Amino acid sequence: MTCGFQRAIFRVHRISPVPNPSPLIPILPTRVDALTLLESWTRSESLRRHMLAVEAAMRAYAVRFGEDVQRWGLAGLMHDFDYERFPNDTQAANAEHPAEGVRYLRALGWPEDVCEAILGHATYTGVPRTTRMAKALFASDELTGLITASALVKPSRAIADVDVAGLRKKMKDKAFARGVNRDDIIHGAEALGVPLDEHIAVVLNAMREIAEPLGLGGVSTNASTPSAGDA
């Protein structure tokens, strides 16, 4: 996982063995099966929510580009599923996260384009992002962390009170959400071929659609609604 905003999680020492490749390789796993695997490997609620946020962004981009929504969504949903077990503090290219998780997915017969996109979201793997799916995953990953952090500092704790102008301000404030790599967001949008403000809007709107599962639906507050561009 590249988003430092999500790093306060625990390593799980019980490791599942890599399964033997099935002779009947599925074309695409179901979301239910993916969620079952994700939840069995990940206890952290914040990390689970991060993966849901990236999944939502990927599904939105799949619709935008006329791609397979389920396929792109799975890439976002599972991109960090091994991070809790294999956090990879040394950023090894072929060990720990995301390499261990991808080895497991490949043994299960997951599609190679999804596996390569997951590998490519971590720059230290050295895996090039040659597909639009991989580029969208990289571009969205860090941005979801910035959006989440921006919502959580609102009095309302609601993503509905976050806007593009405010997020651009937060990007310039290096003291805010220090673990979020701004360069990855900027260069990711460029590689995807989407203007930065437009990219932020796509991901923000996708996350708004699942505000409650992300824990960003808001809380009761007597605070006045912030003005546009406030965050």
Backbone bond lengths (Angstrom), bond angles and torsions (degrees), N, CA, C in turn:
res aa  C-N    CA-C-N  psi(-1)  N-CA   C-N-CA  omega(-1)  CA-C   N-CA-C  phi
1 M - - - 1.450 - - 1.516 110.15 -
2 T 1.297 117.35 135.08 1.446 119.63 -177.43 1.510 113.30 -98.24
3 C 1.310 118.60 -12.23 1.462 120.33 -175.98 1.511 111.24 -86.56
4 G 1.336 117.55 109.59 1.443 121.51 -177.70 1.514 112.75 -66.03
5 F 1.350 117.72 -19.99 1.457 121.04 -179.95 1.522 111.23 -60.23
6 Q 1.342 117.69 -23.95 1.448 121.47 -174.54 1.525 113.30 -103.17
7 R 1.318 120.36 16.35 1.451 120.69 -168.58 1.527 116.04 -81.34
8 A 1.325 119.58 -7.24 1.457 121.22 -176.50 1.519 110.34 -83.34
9 I 1.322 116.93 69.35 1.455 122.97 -179.62 1.511 109.27 -135.28
10 F 1.352 117.48 170.91 1.445 121.43 -172.84 1.526 110.79 -111.91
11 R 1.328 115.36 141.66 1.460 121.05 174.05 1.535 109.10 -71.78
12 V 1.312 116.56 135.47 1.455 121.81 176.54 1.513 107.81 -100.96
13 H 1.334 116.94 128.03 1.460 120.09 -172.88 1.526 113.06 -89.72
14 R 1.323 118.02 -15.98 1.450 119.41 178.92 1.520 108.01 -81.34
15 I 1.311 117.11 110.19 1.459 121.95 -174.16 1.526 110.06 -105.05
16 S 1.322 116.63 127.41 1.462 120.28 175.64 1.518 109.72 -76.37
17 P 1.307 117.77 139.19 1.465 119.31 177.86 1.512 110.83 -67.17
18 V 1.324 115.53 149.95 1.455 119.63 175.62 1.512 108.03 -68.65
19 P 1.328 118.53 126.28 1.458 120.54 -176.76 1.511 111.76 -70.61
20 N 1.317 115.00 156.79 1.458 119.16 173.12 1.517 108.47 -72.86
21 P 1.339 116.94 139.07 1.472 118.83 -179.74 1.519 111.81 -56.08
22 S 1.320 116.16 134.45 1.455 120.43 179.59 1.520 110.09 -77.50
23 P 1.335 117.73 139.23 1.467 119.35 176.36 1.525 111.57 -68.43
24 L 1.337 116.56 -19.55 1.456 120.79 178.44 1.523 108.14 -108.56
25 I 1.320 116.55 83.93 1.456 121.11 -174.92 1.528 110.14 -77.82
26 P 1.332 117.17 121.97 1.469 119.17 179.93 1.521 110.81 -70.02
27 I 1.321 115.93 147.25 1.454 119.93 177.26 1.524 109.87 -66.36
28 L 1.330 117.09 -44.04 1.450 121.11 -179.64 1.530 108.66 -151.87
29 P 1.323 117.42 126.94 1.467 119.74 177.89 1.528 110.18 -65.32
30 T 1.305 116.44 158.63 1.461 120.40 174.68 1.525 109.31 -80.83
31 R 1.320 115.88 158.40 1.459 119.86 177.26 1.530 110.52 -65.06
32 V 1.318 116.55 -35.29 1.471 120.24 178.90 1.517 110.21 -61.60
33 D 1.332 117.57 -45.26 1.456 120.70 178.37 1.522 111.08 -64.04
34 A 1.333 116.24 -39.96 1.465 120.35 179.24 1.523 110.67 -63.37
35 L 1.329 117.26 -44.30 1.456 120.97 179.38 1.524 111.56 -63.94
36 T 1.307 116.69 -38.16 1.467 120.36 178.10 1.519 110.32 -61.08
37 L 1.333 116.23 -44.65 1.464 120.48 178.61 1.524 110.55 -65.97
38 L 1.316 116.78 -45.62 1.462 121.22 -179.92 1.533 110.87 -57.48
39 E 1.317 116.47 -47.66 1.461 120.14 -176.26 1.518 112.66 -70.44
40 S 1.334 116.64 -26.53 1.468 118.92 177.61 1.519 111.74 -75.22
41 W 1.321 117.68 -22.90 1.461 122.20 -179.86 1.527 112.58 -98.86
42 T 1.317 117.94 -18.29 1.465 120.95 -171.00 1.518 110.86 -126.72
43 R 1.342 116.85 117.87 1.458 121.45 177.18 1.527 112.11 -94.53
44 S 1.322 117.46 -28.09 1.461 121.57 -174.82 1.525 111.59 -66.32
45 E 1.332 116.10 123.21 1.459 120.54 178.79 1.519 110.93 -65.92
46 S 1.341 117.14 -38.69 1.465 119.38 -178.93 1.520 111.00 -65.91
47 L 1.318 117.74 -37.25 1.462 120.51 179.02 1.525 110.70 -70.51
48 R 1.313 116.55 -39.77 1.469 119.44 176.27 1.533 110.39 -60.04
49 R 1.329 115.71 -43.65 1.459 119.46 -179.97 1.522 111.77 -65.92
50 H 1.327 116.38 -35.81 1.459 119.37 176.71 1.525 110.34 -60.27
51 M 1.315 116.69 -44.07 1.462 119.89 -179.28 1.525 111.39 -66.99
52 L 1.324 117.42 -36.34 1.468 120.07 174.93 1.521 111.26 -63.52
53 A 1.334 116.25 -38.47 1.466 120.40 179.28 1.521 110.92 -64.29
54 V 1.325 116.57 -44.70 1.464 119.98 179.60 1.528 110.19 -67.47
55 E 1.318 116.88 -37.34 1.464 119.55 175.45 1.529 110.18 -58.05
56 A 1.322 117.31 -45.87 1.461 120.77 -179.23 1.523 111.17 -61.18
57 A 1.335 116.41 -42.05 1.459 120.43 178.18 1.526 111.02 -62.79
58 M 1.328 116.31 -42.09 1.465 120.33 -179.00 1.530 111.37 -66.67
59 R 1.305 116.93 -39.73 1.465 119.79 177.75 1.531 110.71 -64.41
60 A 1.327 116.06 -38.79 1.468 119.65 178.01 1.520 110.92 -63.74
61 Y 1.325 116.12 -41.62 1.464 118.93 179.85 1.531 111.26 -70.63
62 A 1.308 117.56 -32.82 1.464 119.54 176.92 1.522 110.47 -62.80
63 V 1.327 116.33 -41.02 1.476 120.55 176.42 1.528 109.71 -63.25
64 R 1.313 115.96 -44.75 1.466 121.02 -178.21 1.525 111.83 -59.71
65 F 1.329 116.25 -41.62 1.464 120.88 -175.58 1.528 113.32 -95.59
66 G 1.324 117.94 2.57 1.459 120.80 179.89 1.518 113.01 69.25
67 E 1.331 116.68 35.97 1.459 121.99 -178.56 1.528 110.67 -104.78
68 D 1.321 115.99 179.50 1.461 123.12 -178.50 1.532 109.03 -73.24
69 V 1.321 116.36 108.35 1.463 121.09 -175.41 1.524 111.77 -62.97
70 Q 1.327 117.32 -42.40 1.462 120.74 -179.52 1.528 111.02 -64.06
71 R 1.304 116.55 -44.26 1.463 122.00 -178.13 1.526 110.93 -63.27
72 W 1.325 116.61 -48.81 1.462 120.83 -179.80 1.530 110.66 -65.81
73 G 1.331 115.61 -38.14 1.457 119.06 178.87 1.512 112.30 -62.42
74 L 1.328 116.82 -40.10 1.463 120.45 179.56 1.531 111.36 -64.42
75 A 1.324 116.99 -36.77 1.464 119.86 177.94 1.527 110.28 -61.56
76 G 1.336 116.07 -42.47 1.456 119.47 178.25 1.510 112.24 -69.79
77 L 1.317 116.37 -42.45 1.462 121.11 -177.36 1.524 112.58 -61.98
78 M 1.329 116.99 -37.42 1.465 120.58 -171.78 1.525 113.87 -102.99
79 H 1.320 119.23 5.15 1.462 119.27 -170.96 1.529 113.65 -65.35
80 D 1.320 117.48 -23.11 1.466 120.91 -178.98 1.527 112.67 -122.88
81 F 1.320 117.54 17.60 1.469 118.51 -172.30 1.521 112.81 -63.59
82 D 1.338 118.28 -22.68 1.470 121.49 -179.54 1.521 113.39 -97.00
83 Y 1.320 117.40 -0.14 1.468 120.56 -171.53 1.526 113.00 -64.45
84 E 1.306 117.26 -36.09 1.453 120.30 -178.66 1.528 111.56 -66.71
85 R 1.301 116.71 -36.47 1.464 121.19 179.43 1.521 112.24 -82.42
86 F 1.317 116.17 -34.66 1.471 121.24 -175.06 1.528 110.05 -130.35
87 P 1.326 118.76 71.18 1.473 120.79 -171.97 1.522 115.66 -66.36
88 N 1.309 118.64 -20.09 1.473 122.64 173.69 1.518 113.28 57.36
89 D 1.315 115.63 57.22 1.463 120.39 179.86 1.526 112.92 -62.08
90 T 1.330 116.41 -26.52 1.470 120.23 -179.65 1.513 112.62 -88.38
91 Q 1.326 116.83 -3.82 1.462 122.49 -178.65 1.530 112.16 55.84
92 A 1.316 115.43 49.80 1.458 120.92 175.05 1.521 109.65 -69.92
93 A 1.315 115.77 140.06 1.468 119.81 -174.80 1.521 113.38 -71.01
94 N 1.338 117.11 -35.14 1.459 119.94 -171.55 1.523 112.49 -125.62
95 A 1.315 117.12 23.33 1.458 121.67 177.48 1.520 108.24 -142.46
96 E 1.342 115.62 160.29 1.457 120.30 -179.68 1.544 110.93 60.32
97 H 1.318 116.73 -157.28 1.470 121.55 -178.35 1.526 111.69 -73.75
98 P 1.331 119.59 136.67 1.467 128.47 -2.49 1.523 114.03 -94.88
99 A 1.338 116.68 4.43 1.471 120.01 -173.87 1.528 112.22 -61.77
100 E 1.343 117.29 -42.69 1.464 119.46 -178.50 1.516 111.08 -64.55
101 G 1.304 116.52 -42.88 1.453 119.62 179.24 1.513 112.26 -63.16
102 V 1.321 116.31 -41.46 1.461 119.97 -179.91 1.523 110.70 -66.76
103 R 1.321 118.14 -37.31 1.462 119.79 175.74 1.524 110.44 -59.13
104 Y 1.309 115.43 -40.44 1.464 119.82 179.15 1.524 110.71 -66.02
105 L 1.331 116.38 -45.05 1.460 119.93 -179.80 1.524 111.42 -64.08
106 R 1.320 116.56 -40.25 1.465 119.25 178.41 1.521 111.31 -62.94
107 A 1.325 116.41 -38.74 1.460 119.85 178.54 1.523 111.48 -65.52
108 L 1.329 116.11 -27.59 1.462 120.49 176.14 1.523 112.31 -80.82
109 G 1.341 116.73 -9.88 1.452 120.42 179.49 1.502 115.20 92.88
110 W 1.349 116.85 20.34 1.461 119.18 178.80 1.528 111.18 -65.04
111 P 1.328 117.62 149.02 1.468 121.11 -178.50 1.525 112.03 -58.32
112 E 1.316 115.80 140.93 1.459 120.56 -174.86 1.526 112.15 -67.00
113 D 1.329 118.18 -33.89 1.463 118.30 -179.87 1.527 111.17 -66.05
114 V 1.328 117.25 -33.92 1.465 120.67 175.98 1.526 110.05 -68.28
115 C 1.332 116.06 -43.85 1.467 120.59 179.80 1.534 111.11 -62.02
116 E 1.306 116.88 -42.71 1.466 119.95 -179.41 1.529 111.46 -68.27
117 A 1.324 117.02 -35.27 1.464 119.67 176.63 1.527 110.35 -64.22
118 I 1.326 116.65 -40.88 1.463 120.82 178.56 1.517 110.25 -64.29
119 L 1.319 117.49 -43.48 1.467 120.07 177.21 1.522 110.95 -62.17
120 G 1.316 116.86 -40.22 1.458 121.27 -174.93 1.514 114.84 -71.76
121 H 1.340 117.94 -16.11 1.475 118.27 -178.33 1.520 111.37 -72.29
122 A 1.331 117.16 -16.72 1.466 121.43 174.96 1.525 107.61 -103.74
123 T 1.316 117.23 113.61 1.465 120.47 -173.37 1.516 112.32 -60.51
124 Y 1.341 117.40 -30.15 1.464 120.44 -174.65 1.528 113.60 -71.77
125 T 1.334 118.56 -10.19 1.463 119.30 176.84 1.524 111.69 -73.20
126 G 1.334 115.68 -22.82 1.459 119.58 -177.47 1.515 113.63 77.12
127 V 1.331 117.69 6.27 1.470 121.18 179.87 1.525 108.73 -82.32
128 P 1.324 118.57 120.48 1.470 120.85 -177.28 1.524 111.62 -69.29
129 R 1.306 115.41 147.06 1.463 121.04 177.91 1.528 107.55 -94.91
130 T 1.310 115.68 89.74 1.461 121.00 -173.74 1.524 113.02 -95.44
131 T 1.315 117.12 -17.63 1.465 119.88 -179.08 1.526 110.32 -103.16
132 R 1.302 115.12 158.41 1.466 119.57 177.64 1.531 110.31 -64.80
133 M 1.339 116.36 -34.00 1.455 120.22 176.73 1.523 111.14 -59.27
134 A 1.331 116.19 -47.80 1.463 121.11 -179.37 1.521 110.95 -63.17
135 K 1.314 116.72 -39.67 1.468 120.51 179.72 1.524 111.35 -66.72
136 A 1.326 116.81 -39.11 1.466 120.41 179.14 1.519 111.13 -66.95
137 L 1.318 116.73 -38.39 1.468 120.85 178.45 1.517 110.91 -63.45
138 F 1.314 116.64 -47.15 1.460 120.47 179.54 1.530 111.30 -62.74
139 A 1.315 116.47 -42.46 1.462 120.91 -177.39 1.521 112.42 -67.36
140 S 1.319 117.25 -30.78 1.463 121.41 -173.96 1.524 113.81 -89.50
141 D 1.310 117.44 -27.36 1.463 122.51 -171.20 1.527 112.93 -55.21
142 E 1.315 117.41 -60.60 1.461 120.98 -177.52 1.524 111.61 -67.48
143 L 1.304 116.76 -34.52 1.463 120.58 -177.62 1.521 111.62 -62.39
144 T 1.326 117.96 -38.10 1.464 119.75 178.84 1.525 110.65 -61.66
145 G 1.335 117.13 -34.13 1.454 120.23 177.74 1.518 112.01 -66.12
146 L 1.337 116.35 -41.71 1.458 120.95 178.77 1.528 110.90 -64.47
147 I 1.317 116.33 -42.23 1.457 120.84 179.92 1.528 110.41 -64.83
148 T 1.321 116.72 -44.03 1.461 120.71 178.88 1.525 110.93 -60.75
149 A 1.327 116.17 -47.29 1.468 120.38 179.69 1.525 110.96 -60.60
150 S 1.317 116.72 -40.18 1.467 120.98 -179.50 1.524 111.51 -65.22
151 A 1.336 116.49 -38.32 1.462 119.85 178.80 1.524 111.46 -68.90
152 L 1.315 116.63 -39.40 1.457 120.54 -174.53 1.527 113.76 -71.70
153 V 1.325 117.57 -19.46 1.469 119.01 176.89 1.530 111.90 -90.76
154 K 1.321 117.08 -3.59 1.457 120.58 174.87 1.525 109.48 -72.07
155 P 1.327 118.81 144.96 1.469 119.90 174.31 1.529 111.85 -54.48
156 S 1.322 115.86 -34.63 1.462 121.09 -179.03 1.520 113.24 -81.40
157 R 1.332 116.34 -17.53 1.472 122.42 -173.14 1.530 110.62 53.28
158 A 1.327 115.89 37.12 1.464 121.73 -175.45 1.518 110.82 -117.68
159 I 1.309 115.81 132.11 1.457 120.45 177.46 1.522 110.56 -69.11
160 A 1.316 116.83 -20.52 1.469 120.31 176.99 1.518 111.93 -62.38
161 D 1.336 117.01 -22.70 1.461 121.47 -179.05 1.529 113.03 -93.70
162 V 1.312 116.65 6.49 1.468 121.79 177.77 1.521 108.58 -99.73
163 D 1.328 117.66 138.23 1.457 120.50 177.95 1.522 110.78 -134.13
164 V 1.312 115.30 169.82 1.465 121.48 -175.35 1.522 111.45 -62.47
165 A 1.317 117.10 -45.43 1.470 120.15 -178.65 1.518 111.26 -60.05
166 G 1.324 115.87 -41.98 1.456 119.33 178.70 1.514 112.41 -65.84
167 L 1.318 116.99 -37.32 1.462 120.87 178.27 1.523 111.66 -66.34
168 R 1.323 116.39 -36.07 1.467 118.89 176.24 1.531 110.25 -63.49
169 K 1.319 117.26 -37.86 1.457 120.37 176.03 1.517 111.36 -64.90
170 K 1.333 116.06 -41.76 1.458 120.41 179.92 1.528 110.55 -64.34
171 M 1.318 117.65 -32.93 1.461 120.60 178.41 1.531 111.36 -63.68
172 K 1.336 116.00 -33.13 1.459 120.39 -179.55 1.527 112.28 -79.71
173 D 1.317 116.49 -19.02 1.464 121.63 -179.89 1.527 108.76 -88.56
174 K 1.321 116.61 94.62 1.459 120.93 -174.33 1.524 112.86 -69.09
175 A 1.328 116.92 -15.95 1.466 119.90 177.90 1.532 111.58 -78.90
176 F 1.315 116.49 -16.18 1.461 120.68 -178.97 1.530 109.87 -91.29
177 A 1.338 116.27 130.18 1.476 121.19 178.41 1.523 110.22 46.60
178 R 1.327 115.25 60.23 1.469 120.94 -174.19 1.529 113.57 -56.93
179 G 1.316 116.49 -28.67 1.462 119.05 -178.14 1.513 114.99 -72.67
180 V 1.324 117.27 -12.02 1.465 121.04 -179.70 1.527 109.42 -82.14
181 N 1.309 116.07 123.88 1.456 122.00 -178.62 1.533 109.76 -83.66
182 R 1.315 115.65 103.49 1.469 120.48 -179.35 1.525 112.51 -63.95
183 D 1.317 116.66 -36.97 1.468 119.91 -179.22 1.521 111.00 -62.04
184 D 1.334 117.00 -37.65 1.464 119.67 178.76 1.527 110.69 -63.11
185 I 1.325 116.29 -38.06 1.465 119.52 178.86 1.524 110.48 -65.70
186 I 1.320 115.48 -47.22 1.467 120.63 -177.13 1.524 111.49 -65.62
187 H 1.330 115.89 -51.66 1.467 119.68 -177.67 1.530 111.27 -70.27
188 G 1.333 115.95 -30.52 1.457 119.22 177.12 1.516 111.81 -64.06
189 A 1.320 116.19 -43.17 1.469 120.36 178.08 1.522 110.68 -64.44
190 E 1.332 116.15 -40.92 1.466 120.05 178.78 1.524 110.92 -61.36
191 A 1.326 116.74 -45.70 1.467 120.16 -179.07 1.522 111.47 -65.44
192 L 1.323 115.99 -32.01 1.462 120.41 179.23 1.526 111.62 -77.06
193 G 1.331 115.79 -17.99 1.453 120.27 179.31 1.514 113.69 80.90
194 V 1.338 115.90 29.21 1.459 121.23 -179.57 1.527 108.22 -121.28
195 P 1.338 118.78 128.65 1.466 120.39 176.65 1.525 110.76 -54.55
196 L 1.329 116.74 145.33 1.454 120.98 -171.95 1.522 113.07 -57.17
197 D 1.329 117.92 -47.87 1.462 119.71 -179.86 1.523 111.41 -61.00
198 E 1.313 115.50 -37.91 1.462 120.24 179.46 1.520 110.24 -67.78
199 H 1.324 115.99 -40.67 1.462 121.10 178.04 1.532 110.26 -61.45
200 I 1.312 116.54 -46.27 1.464 120.65 178.73 1.522 110.21 -59.47
201 A 1.326 116.85 -41.82 1.464 120.94 -178.99 1.523 111.48 -65.11
202 V 1.322 117.42 -41.09 1.470 120.85 179.57 1.523 110.48 -59.56
203 V 1.333 116.02 -49.10 1.462 120.29 -176.97 1.527 110.91 -69.79
204 L 1.320 116.92 -42.11 1.463 120.81 178.93 1.529 110.76 -60.23
205 N 1.311 117.52 -47.71 1.466 120.54 -179.06 1.523 111.79 -64.67
206 A 1.326 116.50 -36.10 1.467 119.98 177.72 1.522 110.79 -64.25
207 M 1.313 116.44 -41.42 1.463 120.60 179.32 1.522 111.67 -70.11
208 R 1.310 116.91 -34.20 1.472 119.78 176.66 1.521 111.53 -60.64
209 E 1.325 116.44 -32.23 1.464 120.85 -178.91 1.527 111.75 -65.39
210 I 1.324 117.85 -24.13 1.471 120.89 179.90 1.527 109.83 -123.72
211 A 1.323 116.05 41.03 1.467 120.71 -175.29 1.529 112.38 -57.03
212 E 1.314 118.27 -43.16 1.463 120.90 -176.19 1.523 112.43 -65.59
213 P 1.344 119.85 -49.36 1.463 119.14 176.49 1.523 113.48 -59.92
214 L 1.327 116.81 -26.45 1.468 120.68 178.83 1.523 112.37 -83.72
215 G 1.326 117.09 -4.04 1.453 120.46 -177.39 1.510 112.75 72.65
216 L 1.332 116.86 23.92 1.459 122.05 -176.11 1.525 111.94 -119.87
217 G 1.329 115.58 25.49 1.450 119.86 -179.34 1.512 113.38 -77.64
218 G 1.327 116.40 -13.64 1.452 120.64 176.43 1.513 112.89 101.62
219 V 1.326 115.18 161.17 1.454 122.44 177.02 1.521 108.12 -126.65
220 S 1.317 116.09 161.05 1.460 120.06 178.56 1.520 110.14 -64.08
221 T 1.308 116.28 133.46 1.463 120.47 -179.72 1.516 109.50 -150.67
222 N 1.314 115.36 149.96 1.455 119.98 176.24 1.527 111.60 -95.19
223 A 1.362 114.23 -0.18 1.457 118.68 -179.02 1.522 109.85 -66.80
224 S 1.299 115.80 147.59 1.458 120.48 178.01 1.503 110.01 -72.47
225 T 1.303 116.46 153.74 1.453 120.91 178.45 1.504 110.24 -66.62
226 P 1.361 118.09 129.43 1.474 119.73 -177.70 1.512 110.99 -67.77
227 S 1.298 115.00 154.11 1.449 119.64 179.09 1.517 110.60 -74.04
228 A 1.326 117.19 159.61 1.450 122.27 179.81 1.509 110.12 -58.57
229 G 1.310 115.24 137.88 1.465 120.30 178.74 1.514 113.19 85.60
230 D 1.353 117.21 4.14 1.462 119.79 -176.62 1.512 111.65 -80.10
231 A 1.316 117.71 -22.70 1.456 121.86 175.68 1.498 111.54 172.95
